[in-house]
Amino acid sequence: MQIALLSFIAAFLLMSSLGVMLFYRQANLRRLSQIVSQDSQAGLLRGIAAAAPVSKLERLVKPFQSIMPKKSRSGSTVQTRLAKAGYRGKSADDVFYAAKVLVPGALCVLVTVTQLYALAPLFVYALAAGLGYLAPDLWLSNRVKARQMRLRLGLPEALDLLVICVEAGLSIDRATMRTAEELQISQPDIADELNLVYLEQRAGRPRSEAWKHAAERTGVDTIRSLASILIQADKFGTSIGKTLRAHADTLRTQRRQDAEEKAAKTTVKLVFPLVIFIFPSLFVVTLGPAMIIMLDGFAKLLS
């Protein structure tokens, strides 16, 4: 009897100690995860707020970027366009203006080396300088359009993850951060914008202003409509999960309609290459032998 009682007490103490160890282990893991999450967020904040080190490229282009006149630089919207293209670094503006000086010089040197200036020196050098001056603007416009297209294509996926996080019980702010973490690899542009929205909210900016700034930074109409929807849902107290789900369905429908519209325009766009490239070759194949026979007949008659 005593042996059975001692065995029961030993088993009870063992189970109790295991339960206490597991409880404290889970509590420690939760505390560690919170600390790691806070450290990662603080590191992200420090990385954004800290001054970027001067790179070799920045030191290289610094003498050339000052050639551009100050007045034209201050009155331009280059910084806004660079932000829309995803270049928010301190040296992005300097590199762009240095490129508007270096690229024309490089083209002029290329014209000199290849001796193309022999055709018409003044015209060739003016053309090279003009193309070199416009090339950075064209490249930047292309980058802006490409990034805006990636944002449009990746927004429905981000909205689906936001809906899942919100319906799981997270707030819209925590859901934004979680969605940015999950989309860091598949949709880096969307993740970057969501990170900035979350960091602005952590810095004390209201949610409506943070989403408005995201719409202004990107210049994408779907993000602008998303900001308006979130502001209205927050103002009138409607369900954010249902609102985001409906907006995601609307975006997918709009994408399908855009694809159908482009497919319908294809037949009209094919008319021009058809007329320019295919019809002349058909005329040559069908009328060529007849023209040869007619020319031979006229030659015999004239002879």
C-alpha positions as CSV (number, residue, x, y, z in Angstrom):
1,M,0.0,0.0,0.0
2,Q,2.8,2.4,0.9
3,I,4.6,1.5,-2.3
4,A,1.5,2.3,-4.4
5,L,1.0,5.6,-2.6
6,L,4.6,6.6,-3.1
7,S,4.4,5.7,-6.7
8,F,1.3,7.8,-7.1
9,I,2.9,10.8,-5.4
10,A,6.0,10.4,-7.6
11,A,4.0,10.2,-10.8
12,F,1.9,13.2,-9.7
13,L,5.0,15.3,-8.9
14,L,6.6,14.3,-12.2
15,M,3.5,15.2,-14.3
16,S,3.2,18.5,-12.4
17,S,6.8,19.4,-13.0
18,L,6.5,18.6,-16.7
19,G,3.4,20.7,-16.9
20,V,5.1,23.6,-15.2
21,M,8.1,23.3,-17.5
22,L,5.9,23.3,-20.6
23,F,4.0,26.3,-19.4
24,Y,7.0,28.3,-18.7
25,R,8.6,27.2,-22.0
26,Q,5.6,28.4,-24.0
27,A,5.6,31.7,-22.0
28,N,9.3,32.2,-22.7
29,L,8.8,31.4,-26.4
30,R,6.0,34.0,-26.6
31,R,8.2,36.6,-24.9
32,L,11.1,35.8,-27.2
33,S,8.9,36.1,-30.3
34,Q,7.6,39.4,-29.1
35,I,11.1,40.7,-28.4
36,V,12.4,39.4,-31.8
37,S,9.4,41.0,-33.6
38,Q,10.0,44.3,-31.8
39,D,13.7,44.2,-32.6
40,S,13.0,43.5,-36.2
41,Q,10.6,46.4,-36.4
42,A,13.0,48.7,-34.6
43,G,15.7,47.6,-36.9
44,L,13.5,48.5,-39.9
45,L,12.8,51.9,-38.4
46,R,16.5,52.5,-37.7
47,G,17.3,51.4,-41.3
48,I,14.9,53.9,-42.7
49,A,15.7,56.8,-40.4
50,A,19.5,56.3,-40.4
51,A,21.5,58.2,-43.0
52,A,22.7,55.9,-45.8
53,P,26.4,55.7,-46.2
54,V,27.9,57.5,-49.1
55,S,28.4,54.9,-51.9
56,K,31.0,54.8,-54.6
57,L,28.4,55.7,-57.2
58,E,27.3,58.7,-55.3
59,R,30.9,59.9,-54.9
60,L,31.4,59.3,-58.7
61,V,28.4,61.3,-59.8
62,K,28.6,64.1,-57.3
63,P,30.7,66.4,-59.5
64,F,28.3,66.0,-62.4
65,Q,24.9,66.4,-60.7
66,S,25.8,70.0,-59.7
67,I,26.0,71.0,-63.4
68,M,22.2,71.0,-63.6
69,P,20.8,74.5,-62.7
70,K,19.3,74.7,-59.3
71,K,16.1,76.5,-60.5
72,S,15.1,73.7,-62.9
73,R,15.8,71.1,-60.2
74,S,13.7,72.7,-57.5
75,G,10.7,73.2,-59.8
76,S,10.6,69.7,-61.2
77,T,8.8,66.6,-60.0
78,V,11.7,64.2,-60.4
79,Q,11.7,63.2,-56.7
80,T,8.0,62.2,-57.0
81,R,8.7,60.2,-60.1
82,L,11.7,58.5,-58.5
83,A,9.5,57.6,-55.5
84,K,6.9,56.1,-57.8
85,A,9.6,54.0,-59.4
86,G,10.7,52.8,-56.0
87,Y,13.9,54.8,-55.7
88,R,13.7,56.7,-52.4
89,G,17.4,56.8,-51.6
90,K,19.1,60.0,-50.8
91,S,21.4,59.7,-53.8
92,A,18.7,58.8,-56.4
93,D,18.1,62.4,-57.2
94,D,21.8,63.1,-57.7
95,V,22.3,60.0,-59.8
96,F,19.4,60.9,-62.1
97,Y,20.7,64.5,-62.7
98,A,24.2,63.2,-63.2
99,A,22.9,60.8,-65.8
100,K,21.4,63.7,-67.7
101,V,24.9,65.1,-68.0
102,L,26.9,61.8,-68.4
103,V,24.7,60.1,-71.0
104,P,24.8,62.9,-73.6
105,G,28.6,63.1,-73.1
106,A,28.9,59.4,-73.6
107,L,26.8,59.5,-76.8
108,C,28.9,62.3,-78.2
109,V,32.1,60.4,-77.4
110,L,30.5,57.3,-79.2
111,V,29.7,59.4,-82.2
112,T,33.3,60.7,-82.3
113,V,34.8,57.2,-82.0
114,T,32.6,55.7,-84.7
115,Q,33.0,58.7,-86.9
116,L,29.3,59.1,-87.5
117,Y,29.8,62.9,-87.3
118,A,31.2,62.8,-90.8
119,L,27.7,62.6,-92.2
120,A,26.5,65.9,-90.7
121,P,28.6,67.1,-87.7
122,L,26.2,69.6,-86.3
123,F,23.1,67.5,-86.8
124,V,24.6,64.3,-85.4
125,Y,26.1,65.9,-82.3
126,A,22.8,67.8,-81.6
127,L,20.8,64.5,-82.0
128,A,23.2,62.6,-79.7
129,A,23.0,65.3,-77.1
130,G,19.2,65.5,-77.3
131,L,18.7,61.8,-77.1
132,G,21.2,61.5,-74.2
133,Y,19.4,64.2,-72.3
134,L,15.9,62.6,-72.8
135,A,17.1,59.0,-72.2
136,P,17.0,59.2,-68.4
137,D,13.5,60.6,-68.5
138,L,12.3,57.8,-70.8
139,W,14.0,55.2,-68.7
140,L,12.4,56.6,-65.5
141,S,9.0,56.7,-67.1
142,N,9.4,53.0,-68.1
143,R,10.4,52.1,-64.6
144,V,7.4,53.9,-63.1
145,K,4.9,52.2,-65.5
146,A,6.5,48.7,-64.8
147,R,6.3,49.2,-61.0
148,Q,2.7,50.5,-61.2
149,M,1.8,47.4,-63.2
150,R,3.4,45.1,-60.6
151,L,1.4,46.9,-57.9
152,R,-1.9,46.5,-59.8
153,L,-1.2,42.8,-60.4
154,G,-0.1,42.1,-56.8
155,L,-2.8,44.1,-55.0
156,P,-5.6,41.3,-55.1
157,E,-3.2,38.9,-53.5
158,A,-2.4,41.4,-50.7
159,L,-6.1,42.0,-50.1
160,D,-6.7,38.3,-49.8
161,L,-4.0,38.0,-47.1
162,L,-5.4,41.1,-45.4
163,V,-8.9,39.6,-45.3
164,I,-7.5,36.3,-43.8
165,C,-5.5,38.2,-41.1
166,V,-8.5,40.5,-40.2
167,E,-10.9,37.6,-40.0
168,A,-8.4,35.7,-37.9
169,G,-8.7,38.5,-35.2
170,L,-5.8,40.8,-36.1
171,S,-6.3,44.6,-36.3
172,I,-5.9,46.2,-39.6
173,D,-2.5,47.6,-38.6
174,R,-1.1,44.3,-37.5
175,A,-2.7,42.7,-40.5
176,T,-0.9,45.2,-42.7
177,M,2.5,44.3,-41.1
178,R,1.8,40.5,-41.4
179,T,0.8,40.8,-45.0
180,A,4.0,42.8,-45.8
181,E,6.1,40.0,-44.2
182,E,4.4,37.3,-46.2
183,L,4.6,39.1,-49.5
184,Q,8.3,40.1,-49.1
185,I,9.4,37.5,-51.7
186,S,6.5,37.1,-54.1
187,Q,5.4,40.8,-54.2
188,P,8.3,43.0,-52.9
189,D,6.7,46.2,-54.2
190,I,3.5,45.7,-52.4
191,A,5.4,44.6,-49.3
192,D,7.5,47.8,-49.4
193,E,4.4,50.0,-49.6
194,L,2.6,48.2,-46.8
195,N,5.7,48.4,-44.6
196,L,5.8,52.2,-45.1
197,V,2.1,52.4,-44.3
198,Y,2.6,50.5,-41.1
199,L,5.7,52.5,-40.1
200,E,3.8,55.8,-40.7
201,Q,1.1,54.5,-38.4
202,R,3.6,53.5,-35.7
203,A,5.1,57.0,-36.0
204,G,1.8,58.5,-35.0
205,R,0.2,59.4,-38.3
206,P,-3.5,58.6,-38.6
207,R,-4.5,55.6,-40.7
208,S,-6.3,57.6,-43.3
209,E,-3.3,59.9,-43.9
210,A,-1.0,56.9,-44.1
211,W,-3.1,55.2,-46.8
212,K,-3.5,58.5,-48.7
213,H,0.3,58.9,-48.7
214,A,0.6,55.4,-50.1
215,A,-1.8,56.3,-52.9
216,E,0.2,59.5,-53.7
217,R,3.5,57.7,-53.6
218,T,2.4,55.0,-56.0
219,G,0.1,56.9,-58.3
220,V,-2.0,53.7,-58.8
221,D,-5.7,54.2,-59.1
222,T,-6.6,50.8,-57.4
223,I,-4.5,51.8,-54.3
224,R,-6.2,55.2,-54.3
225,S,-9.6,53.5,-54.3
226,L,-8.4,51.1,-51.6
227,A,-7.4,54.0,-49.4
228,S,-10.9,55.6,-49.9
229,I,-12.6,52.3,-49.1
230,L,-10.6,51.9,-45.9
231,I,-11.2,55.5,-44.8
232,Q,-15.0,55.1,-45.4
233,A,-15.1,51.7,-43.5
234,D,-13.2,53.3,-40.6
235,K,-15.5,56.3,-40.6
236,F,-18.8,54.5,-40.8
237,G,-17.8,51.4,-38.8
238,T,-18.5,48.8,-41.4
239,S,-16.8,45.4,-41.6
240,I,-13.3,45.8,-42.9
241,G,-13.0,42.1,-43.8
242,K,-16.1,42.2,-46.0
243,T,-15.1,45.5,-47.6
244,L,-11.6,44.2,-48.5
245,R,-13.1,40.9,-49.9
246,A,-15.5,42.8,-52.1
247,H,-12.8,45.2,-53.3
248,A,-10.5,42.2,-54.2
249,D,-13.3,40.6,-56.2
250,T,-13.9,44.0,-58.0
251,L,-10.2,44.2,-58.8
252,R,-10.2,40.7,-60.3
253,T,-13.3,41.5,-62.4
254,Q,-11.7,44.7,-63.6
255,R,-8.5,42.8,-64.5
256,R,-10.5,40.2,-66.5
257,Q,-12.4,43.0,-68.3
258,D,-9.1,44.8,-69.1
259,A,-7.8,41.5,-70.6
260,E,-11.0,41.1,-72.7
261,E,-10.7,44.7,-73.9
262,K,-7.1,44.2,-75.0
263,A,-8.1,41.0,-76.8
264,A,-10.8,42.8,-78.6
265,K,-8.4,45.5,-79.7
266,T,-6.0,43.0,-81.2
267,T,-8.0,42.6,-84.4
268,V,-7.8,46.3,-85.1
269,K,-4.1,46.5,-84.2
270,L,-3.3,43.7,-86.6
271,V,-4.7,45.7,-89.6
272,F,-1.6,47.9,-89.8
273,P,1.1,45.1,-90.0
274,L,-1.2,43.2,-92.3
275,V,-1.4,46.1,-94.7
276,I,2.2,47.1,-94.5
277,F,4.0,43.7,-94.5
278,I,1.7,41.0,-95.8
279,F,-0.3,42.6,-98.6
280,P,2.8,43.9,-100.6
281,S,4.3,40.4,-100.5
282,L,1.0,38.9,-101.7
283,F,0.9,41.4,-104.5
284,V,4.5,40.5,-105.5
285,V,3.7,36.8,-105.5
286,T,0.4,37.0,-107.4
287,L,1.1,39.9,-109.8
288,G,4.9,39.3,-110.3
289,P,4.7,36.5,-112.9
290,A,1.9,38.4,-114.8
291,M,4.0,41.5,-114.9
292,I,7.0,39.6,-116.2
293,I,4.9,38.0,-119.0
294,M,3.4,41.4,-119.9
295,L,6.9,43.0,-120.0
296,D,8.2,40.2,-122.3
297,G,5.1,40.6,-124.6
298,F,5.7,44.4,-124.8
299,A,9.3,43.8,-125.5
300,K,8.5,41.4,-128.4
301,L,6.0,43.9,-129.8
302,L,8.4,46.7,-129.7
303,S,11.2,44.7,-131.2
